[in-house]
Amino acid sequence: MNEISLQMREIARDLLSKNEVNLVLGWEKGSHWYKSAPLFINKVEDVDRLVFDEFCHNNLSKYLVDLAHHEAKVAIFVKGCDSRGINRLIQDNVIKREQVYVIGIPCRGLKDPDDAVGKKCGEPVKDAVKCQECRYPNPVVHDIMVGEQVNATARGQETAALIEKLEKMTQDERYNYWSRQFECCIRCYACRNVCPACSCRECIFDRAVPDWLGKANNLAENQFMHLTRAMHVAGRCIECGECERACPMNLPLMALNKKIIKDIEELFGENDAGIDPEKKPPLGHFELNDPEKFM
Protein backbone atom coordinates (compact mmCIF):
# COMPACT_ATOMS: atom_id res chain seq x y z
CA MET A 1 0.00 0.00 0.00
CA ASN A 2 1.50 3.36 -1.02
CA GLU A 3 1.83 6.35 1.29
CA ILE A 4 -0.75 8.48 -0.52
CA SER A 5 -3.43 5.79 -0.14
CA LEU A 6 -2.69 5.55 3.59
CA GLN A 7 -2.96 9.33 4.00
CA MET A 8 -6.23 9.34 2.05
CA ARG A 9 -7.71 6.79 4.43
CA GLU A 10 -6.64 8.73 7.50
CA ILE A 11 -8.13 11.96 6.18
CA ALA A 12 -11.41 10.26 5.21
CA ARG A 13 -11.61 8.47 8.57
CA ASP A 14 -11.11 11.75 10.43
CA LEU A 15 -13.68 13.67 8.38
CA LEU A 16 -16.37 11.00 8.66
CA SER A 17 -15.81 10.21 12.33
CA LYS A 18 -16.13 13.90 13.23
CA ASN A 19 -19.20 14.28 10.99
CA GLU A 20 -17.49 17.10 9.11
CA VAL A 21 -18.65 15.55 5.83
CA ASN A 22 -21.48 13.17 4.93
CA LEU A 23 -19.87 11.57 1.91
CA VAL A 24 -16.38 10.93 0.57
CA LEU A 25 -15.60 10.52 -3.16
CA GLY A 26 -12.44 8.62 -4.06
CA TRP A 27 -11.27 5.49 -5.86
CA GLU A 28 -11.00 1.79 -5.09
CA LYS A 29 -9.48 -1.16 -6.91
CA GLY A 30 -11.72 -2.73 -9.52
CA SER A 31 -12.04 -6.27 -10.79
CA HIS A 32 -8.64 -6.15 -12.53
CA TRP A 33 -5.27 -4.90 -11.28
CA TYR A 34 -5.30 -2.21 -13.97
CA LYS A 35 -8.76 -0.90 -13.05
CA SER A 36 -9.48 1.65 -10.31
CA ALA A 37 -13.13 2.65 -10.02
CA PRO A 38 -14.95 5.58 -8.35
CA LEU A 39 -15.83 4.97 -4.71
CA PHE A 40 -18.58 6.60 -2.62
CA ILE A 41 -18.35 6.04 1.12
CA ASN A 42 -20.34 7.39 4.04
CA LYS A 43 -19.19 4.96 6.74
CA VAL A 44 -15.90 4.99 8.63
CA GLU A 45 -15.55 1.23 8.26
CA ASP A 46 -15.30 1.61 4.46
CA VAL A 47 -12.35 4.02 4.33
CA ASP A 48 -9.82 1.20 3.92
CA ARG A 49 -11.17 0.66 0.43
CA LEU A 50 -9.69 3.98 -0.70
CA VAL A 51 -6.66 3.85 -2.99
CA PHE A 52 -4.68 6.04 -5.33
CA ASP A 53 -2.56 4.48 -8.04
CA GLU A 54 -1.66 4.84 -11.71
CA PHE A 55 -5.13 3.80 -12.88
CA CYS A 56 -7.33 6.33 -11.02
CA HIS A 57 -8.53 7.93 -14.25
CA ASN A 58 -12.10 8.94 -13.40
CA ASN A 59 -12.60 12.67 -12.94
CA LEU A 60 -14.66 12.60 -9.76
CA SER A 61 -15.84 16.20 -10.07
CA LYS A 62 -18.52 15.05 -12.53
CA TYR A 63 -20.36 13.24 -9.72
CA LEU A 64 -20.87 16.53 -7.89
CA VAL A 65 -23.46 17.49 -10.52
CA ASP A 66 -25.90 14.92 -9.11
CA LEU A 67 -25.16 16.02 -5.53
CA ALA A 68 -25.63 19.73 -6.19
CA HIS A 69 -29.22 19.85 -4.92
CA HIS A 70 -28.54 17.92 -1.73
CA GLU A 71 -27.53 19.49 1.55
CA ALA A 72 -24.75 16.96 2.17
CA LYS A 73 -21.20 18.18 2.64
CA VAL A 74 -18.93 16.17 0.36
CA ALA A 75 -15.21 15.45 0.58
CA ILE A 76 -13.64 14.76 -2.78
CA PHE A 77 -10.16 13.65 -3.80
CA VAL A 78 -8.94 15.46 -6.91
CA LYS A 79 -6.02 15.33 -9.31
CA GLY A 80 -5.05 18.45 -11.24
CA CYS A 81 -7.61 17.92 -14.02
CA ASP A 82 -10.31 17.00 -11.50
CA SER A 83 -9.69 20.23 -9.58
CA ARG A 84 -10.28 22.26 -12.74
CA GLY A 85 -13.65 20.51 -12.90
CA ILE A 86 -14.45 21.79 -9.39
CA ASN A 87 -13.83 25.37 -10.49
CA ARG A 88 -15.80 24.76 -13.67
CA LEU A 89 -18.87 23.65 -11.69
CA ILE A 90 -18.56 26.57 -9.28
CA GLN A 91 -18.39 29.00 -12.18
CA ASP A 92 -21.48 27.43 -13.77
CA ASN A 93 -23.33 27.80 -10.45
CA VAL A 94 -23.84 24.05 -10.30
CA ILE A 95 -22.22 23.74 -6.86
CA LYS A 96 -21.16 26.13 -4.12
CA ARG A 97 -17.59 26.09 -2.89
CA GLU A 98 -18.70 25.55 0.71
CA GLN A 99 -20.44 22.31 -0.30
CA VAL A 100 -17.19 20.50 -0.98
CA TYR A 101 -14.07 19.71 1.01
CA VAL A 102 -11.37 19.35 -1.64
CA ILE A 103 -8.41 17.05 -1.02
CA GLY A 104 -5.73 17.57 -3.64
CA ILE A 105 -3.41 14.85 -4.95
CA PRO A 106 -0.51 15.92 -7.21
CA CYS A 107 -0.54 13.55 -10.17
CA ARG A 108 2.65 12.13 -11.67
CA GLY A 109 0.75 10.71 -14.62
CA LEU A 110 -1.51 7.71 -15.12
CA LYS A 111 -1.08 4.56 -17.16
CA ASP A 112 -3.12 3.41 -20.14
CA PRO A 113 -5.39 0.56 -18.92
CA ASP A 114 -5.91 -0.65 -22.50
CA ASP A 115 -2.17 -1.24 -22.78
CA ALA A 116 -2.27 -3.25 -19.54
CA VAL A 117 -4.81 -5.78 -20.82
CA GLY A 118 -3.21 -9.22 -20.97
CA LYS A 119 -0.19 -8.17 -18.93
CA LYS A 120 0.72 -9.23 -15.43
CA CYS A 121 0.83 -6.78 -12.55
CA GLY A 122 4.24 -5.16 -12.49
CA GLU A 123 4.90 -5.36 -16.23
CA PRO A 124 5.58 -2.03 -18.01
CA VAL A 125 2.48 -0.13 -19.15
CA LYS A 126 2.65 2.93 -21.38
CA ASP A 127 1.57 6.35 -20.13
CA ALA A 128 -1.93 7.60 -20.90
CA VAL A 129 -1.89 10.15 -23.73
CA LYS A 130 -3.95 12.65 -21.75
CA CYS A 131 -1.35 12.61 -18.98
CA GLN A 132 1.55 13.12 -21.37
CA GLU A 133 -0.16 16.34 -22.53
CA CYS A 134 -1.25 17.56 -19.08
CA ARG A 135 -0.13 21.08 -18.08
CA TYR A 136 -1.73 21.13 -14.63
CA PRO A 137 -0.78 17.95 -12.72
CA ASN A 138 -1.11 19.79 -9.39
CA PRO A 139 -4.59 20.63 -8.07
CA VAL A 140 -5.48 24.28 -8.68
CA VAL A 141 -7.96 24.33 -5.80
CA HIS A 142 -7.82 22.37 -2.54
CA ASP A 143 -8.47 22.56 1.18
CA ILE A 144 -5.69 20.11 1.99
CA MET A 145 -2.97 18.50 -0.10
CA VAL A 146 -1.75 14.90 0.02
CA GLY A 147 1.81 14.39 -1.22
CA GLU A 148 4.32 16.76 -2.77
CA GLN A 149 3.70 18.87 -5.86
CA VAL A 150 5.21 17.73 -9.14
CA ASN A 151 6.78 19.59 -12.04
CA ALA A 152 4.16 20.79 -14.52
CA THR A 153 5.81 19.76 -17.79
CA ALA A 154 3.73 18.47 -20.71
CA ARG A 155 5.67 15.78 -22.60
CA GLY A 156 3.32 14.54 -25.30
CA GLN A 157 2.37 16.22 -28.58
CA GLU A 158 0.13 13.54 -30.10
CA THR A 159 -3.07 15.63 -30.15
CA ALA A 160 -1.20 18.78 -31.25
CA ALA A 161 0.32 16.85 -34.15
CA LEU A 162 -3.14 15.64 -35.24
CA ILE A 163 -4.52 19.19 -35.07
CA GLU A 164 -1.61 20.47 -37.17
CA LYS A 165 -2.25 17.73 -39.70
CA LEU A 166 -5.96 18.58 -39.87
CA GLU A 167 -5.27 22.29 -40.30
CA LYS A 168 -3.17 21.56 -43.39
CA MET A 169 -6.05 19.69 -45.03
CA THR A 170 -8.50 21.26 -47.42
CA GLN A 171 -12.07 21.77 -46.21
CA ASP A 172 -13.21 18.70 -48.13
CA GLU A 173 -10.42 16.60 -46.66
CA ARG A 174 -11.29 17.71 -43.13
CA TYR A 175 -14.97 17.01 -43.74
CA ASN A 176 -14.15 13.51 -44.99
CA TYR A 177 -11.87 12.86 -42.02
CA TRP A 178 -14.47 13.83 -39.41
CA SER A 179 -17.23 12.08 -41.34
CA ARG A 180 -15.28 8.82 -41.09
CA GLN A 181 -14.90 9.36 -37.35
CA PHE A 182 -18.52 10.25 -36.68
CA GLU A 183 -19.79 7.33 -38.77
CA CYS A 184 -18.23 5.08 -36.11
CA CYS A 185 -20.12 6.75 -33.25
CA ILE A 186 -22.72 4.53 -31.57
CA ARG A 187 -24.22 7.51 -29.67
CA CYS A 188 -23.78 5.92 -26.25
CA TYR A 189 -23.26 9.42 -24.80
CA ALA A 190 -20.30 8.24 -22.71
CA CYS A 191 -18.47 11.44 -23.72
CA ARG A 192 -21.29 13.59 -22.39
CA ASN A 193 -21.93 11.53 -19.27
CA VAL A 194 -18.32 11.69 -18.12
CA CYS A 195 -17.71 15.39 -18.90
CA PRO A 196 -17.71 17.93 -16.00
CA ALA A 197 -18.53 20.71 -18.47
CA CYS A 198 -21.76 18.89 -19.43
CA SER A 199 -23.70 19.96 -16.38
CA CYS A 200 -27.08 21.02 -17.78
CA ARG A 201 -30.07 19.91 -15.72
CA GLU A 202 -31.69 18.67 -18.91
CA CYS A 203 -29.59 17.79 -21.94
CA ILE A 204 -30.81 18.87 -25.36
CA PHE A 205 -30.18 15.34 -26.61
CA ASP A 206 -32.62 13.88 -24.08
CA ARG A 207 -35.52 16.17 -24.87
CA ALA A 208 -38.55 14.77 -26.63
CA VAL A 209 -40.32 18.11 -27.13
CA PRO A 210 -38.89 19.58 -29.22
CA ASP A 211 -37.07 16.56 -30.59
CA TRP A 212 -33.70 18.08 -31.46
CA LEU A 213 -31.91 14.81 -32.17
CA GLY A 214 -33.41 11.91 -34.08
CA LYS A 215 -33.16 8.33 -32.91
CA ALA A 216 -31.56 7.06 -36.11
CA ASN A 217 -27.86 6.38 -35.83
CA ASN A 218 -26.62 7.94 -39.04
CA LEU A 219 -23.89 10.38 -40.02
CA ALA A 220 -26.09 13.49 -40.04
CA GLU A 221 -27.44 12.89 -36.54
CA ASN A 222 -24.00 11.97 -35.22
CA GLN A 223 -22.47 15.10 -36.73
CA PHE A 224 -25.16 17.23 -35.11
CA MET A 225 -24.59 15.63 -31.72
CA HIS A 226 -20.81 15.94 -31.68
CA LEU A 227 -20.63 19.46 -33.11
CA THR A 228 -23.37 20.69 -30.76
CA ARG A 229 -21.56 19.22 -27.77
CA ALA A 230 -18.20 20.57 -28.93
CA MET A 231 -19.62 24.10 -29.10
CA HIS A 232 -21.40 23.62 -25.77
CA VAL A 233 -18.09 22.98 -24.00
CA ALA A 234 -16.14 25.50 -26.10
CA GLY A 235 -14.20 27.76 -23.76
CA ARG A 236 -15.22 25.52 -20.84
CA CYS A 237 -13.35 22.28 -21.60
CA ILE A 238 -10.88 21.52 -18.80
CA GLU A 239 -8.81 19.17 -20.99
CA CYS A 240 -9.14 16.19 -18.65
CA GLY A 241 -9.50 13.88 -21.67
CA GLU A 242 -12.23 11.82 -20.04
CA CYS A 243 -14.48 12.04 -23.12
CA GLU A 244 -11.86 10.43 -25.32
CA ARG A 245 -10.91 7.84 -22.68
CA ALA A 246 -14.53 6.80 -22.13
CA CYS A 247 -15.37 6.56 -25.85
CA PRO A 248 -15.74 2.87 -26.79
CA MET A 249 -15.11 3.72 -30.46
CA ASN A 250 -11.83 5.57 -29.81
CA LEU A 251 -12.93 8.79 -31.49
CA PRO A 252 -10.29 11.59 -31.34
CA LEU A 253 -12.60 13.89 -29.41
CA MET A 254 -9.81 15.85 -27.72
CA ALA A 255 -8.46 16.89 -31.12
CA LEU A 256 -11.82 18.56 -31.77
CA ASN A 257 -11.92 20.14 -28.30
CA LYS A 258 -8.33 21.37 -28.40
CA LYS A 259 -8.70 22.77 -31.91
CA ILE A 260 -11.57 24.90 -30.61
CA ILE A 261 -9.48 25.88 -27.57
CA LYS A 262 -6.69 26.95 -29.91
CA ASP A 263 -9.06 29.05 -32.04
CA ILE A 264 -10.61 30.70 -28.98
CA GLU A 265 -7.21 31.64 -27.61
CA GLU A 266 -6.20 33.15 -30.95
CA LEU A 267 -9.32 35.33 -30.81
CA PHE A 268 -9.65 36.13 -27.12
CA GLY A 269 -6.24 35.41 -25.59
CA GLU A 270 -5.19 32.74 -23.13
CA ASN A 271 -8.08 30.85 -21.61
CA ASP A 272 -7.33 27.82 -19.46
CA ALA A 273 -10.79 26.79 -18.28
CA GLY A 274 -11.18 25.86 -14.64
CA ILE A 275 -8.11 27.69 -13.38
CA ASP A 276 -9.75 30.88 -12.11
CA PRO A 277 -13.41 30.50 -11.00
CA GLU A 278 -13.83 34.27 -11.18
CA LYS A 279 -12.84 34.51 -14.84
CA LYS A 280 -15.79 34.36 -17.21
CA PRO A 281 -15.54 31.96 -20.16
CA PRO A 282 -14.95 33.88 -23.42
CA LEU A 283 -18.09 32.53 -25.11
CA GLY A 284 -20.22 33.01 -21.97
CA HIS A 285 -20.23 36.81 -22.10
CA PHE A 286 -19.27 39.64 -24.43
CA GLU A 287 -17.17 42.77 -24.27
CA LEU A 288 -17.25 45.80 -26.53
CA ASN A 289 -13.71 45.15 -27.71
CA ASP A 290 -14.36 41.52 -28.71
CA PRO A 291 -12.98 40.68 -32.19
CA GLU A 292 -15.56 40.77 -34.99
CA LYS A 293 -13.58 39.49 -37.95
CA PHE A 294 -16.48 37.27 -38.99
CA MET A 295 -18.88 40.22 -39.47
N, C-alpha and C positions, 0 to 999 in steps of 0.2 A: 504494500500500500504506500503510495507516494505521500510526501509531506503536505501538498496542497489538499488532497482528499481528506487527510486527517484534520487539517485546520477548518475545512468546510464543515465537517461533522461537528466540531466543537462550537463553531459559530451558530450553526442551526440548532444544536441542542440548547445552547444558552438562550437564544431568541424565543424558542418555543416553550421552554420551561418557565421563563419569566413572563410569558403571554405578551411579549412585545410584538409578535406577529401571529397571524392565524394560519398562514400557509407559507411553505418554502418551495421555491421552484429551483430544481437543479437537474442533475443527470445521474443515471444508474447504468450498470452494465446490462446489455441486452442478451439475446439468446446466442450470440456469437462473440468471440473475443474482440472482433473488430467493429462491434456495434455498441454504442452508448446512447441510451434513449432518455427522453425527458422524464423527470420524476417530480411528482407532486406529493408533498408530505405535510401532514398536520398533527402528527404524533411524535413525541420524543423518541419512542422506541423504533421509529423508522429511519432515524438520521444516519445509521450505519450503512444504509444503502447508497448514500451519496458518494459519487466519485468524480474525478476530473482526470481525463487522459487525452490521448491524441485523436480520439474519435468522438469527442463531444461537439458535434457539428451543429445541432439544432440551436437556432437563435430563439432563446426562451422569451424574449420581449414580446413576440407575437401572441403568446398566451395571455398577456395582460389585457388584450382587447376584450376577451370574454369576461374578465374580472372587473372591468371598469365600472360597472353599475352595482357592484357589491361593496359593502362597507368594510370588508376584510382588509387588514394590513398585510401586505405580501412582501416577503423577502425573496430576492431573486439574484442568482449568480449570473454574472455577465462577463463575456469576453469583450474585446474592443468593439467588434461589429455589433454585438448585442447591445452594448451601452449606447451606441448611436441610435438603435431602435427605441430605447427608453426616451431619449430626447425627441425623437420623431413623434412618438405618441403624445408626449407632453405638449409639443408645439401644435399638434392637431386637436388638442383639447379632448383626447380620448381618455387620458388618465391625468391625475394630479400628482405632483412630485411627492407630496406627503403620504400618498397611498403606498409607496414602495420603499423598501429598505434595500439599497443596491449594494451588492457585494462584488467588487471587481476582481477579476482574475487576469493578469497579463498573459497573453497567449503567444507561445513560441511557434505556433503553426500546427495544423492538424494534418493527419494522414488521410489518403484517399481510400475509403473502405472498399471501393470496387477493385482496387489493386490488391487488396488483402484477401479477396475471395480465393480459396483453395490453398492458401499459405498457412503455415503453422505460426502460432504466437511466438514472436521474437524474430521472425524473418523480416528482412527489409521491406518497407512499404513506401511508395513514393508520396511526396507531399501533395496535398490538395491544391489544385490550381488557384482557388480563391484565396488561399493563405499565402501563396507565393506572391500574389499581387496586392496583399493587404498593406495599407499605409498607416493604419491605426490599431496595432496589436494591443495597446494598453487602453483600458477603459477610460472614456472621456468624462464619465460621470460615475460617482460611487460614494457610498457612505463609509465604507471600509474596504481595504485592499488586502488580498491574500497573495503572498509571493512578491517577488521583486519585478520592477518594470523591465521591459526588454527594449532593445533597439528597434526603432520603427523604420525598417529598411525593406522596401518592396523589391523582390528578387525576380519575379516572373514578368514576362511581357507577352504571354500567349494571346490574351484578349486584345491587347493593343496592336499586335501584329495582324490579327484578323480584321480589326477595324481599319487599319491602314490598307490592307488588301481590298476591302470592300469600297473604300473611298476612291481607289484607283479604277474601279469598274465603271462602265457606262450605266446609265439608268436602267436599261433593259437587262444588263447582266446582274445588277443588284436585285432587280425585281425577280428574275429567275432564281437567283440564289435563295432569297427569302421564301419564295413560293415553294421551293423544294423542302425547305425546313418546315414551313407551316403545314404542308401536306402530310407530314408525319405526326402532327399533333393529334392526340386522342381526346383532347378537351377534358382532361381529368381535373383541371383547376388546381393541381398541386402547386403550381407557381404562385397563384393567388392566395391559396390557403396558408402558405408558409411565409408570406411576405409581410413584414411589420408596417410597410407603407400602405398596404391594402387593409384599411381599418374602417371602411364605411359600414354603417349599421345595416344597410341593405345594398348588396352588390347589384349593379345594373344587369349583370349576366344572370341573376336569379329572378329577376322580375318577370311576371307573366303579363302584367298590364302597365304600360305597353310592353310588348314582347320585342325587346331590342335585339336579341340574339336567337336565331332559329335553332332547332334541335338537330338539324342535319349536320353531320360531320363532313364538311366539304371545305375546299380551299377558301372560298369567299367568307364563310362564317369564321373560319380559323384566323384569317387575316384580320377581320374586324375585331375579334377578341384580343389578339395579341397587340395590335396597334393601339386599341383603346386602352388596354392596361398599361402599355409602355408610356403613353401620354399621361395617364392618371398618376403614375409614379415619377414622372419627369420632374427633376428638381428636388425630389423627395427620396429617391433611392439611396439607401445607406451602403450599398455595395457589399452586402454580406454574402452575396452569391447563393443564397438559399434557394432561389427560384430555379437556378440552373442545376443545383445539386439534387433537388427533389424531382426534377423532370424525368419521367421514366423513358422518354424518347431522346434524351440527350440533346435537346435543342440549345443552341448557343445564345441563350437569352441575355446573358450579361454583355455580349457584344452589342446587342440592341440598346440595352440600358446605358452602357458606358459611351456609346456613340452619341446618345442624346445628352448625357452629362457633358461631354466634350463640346457639343454645339452650344449648350446653355452657357458654359463658361466662356466661350468665345464671344458671346453676345453680352453677358451680364457680369463677367468677372468670376473669380474663384467662388465656388459654391460646394463645399463639402457638407452634404446633408447630415443632420444629426449631431453636429459638433457643437453648435451654439443654439440652444432652444429659444433664444430671444431673436435670432435672425430669421426673418421671413423668407420663405422659399421664393425664388425669382418669378415663378409662374403663378404664385398665390396672391400676388398684389401687383400694383403698377406704380411707377414713378414718372414724373413728367419728362425726365431725361432718358427714359428707356429707348433703346435703339428701335428704329422703325424702317429698316432697310427693305422690308417686305411690302411696304405701302407705296 
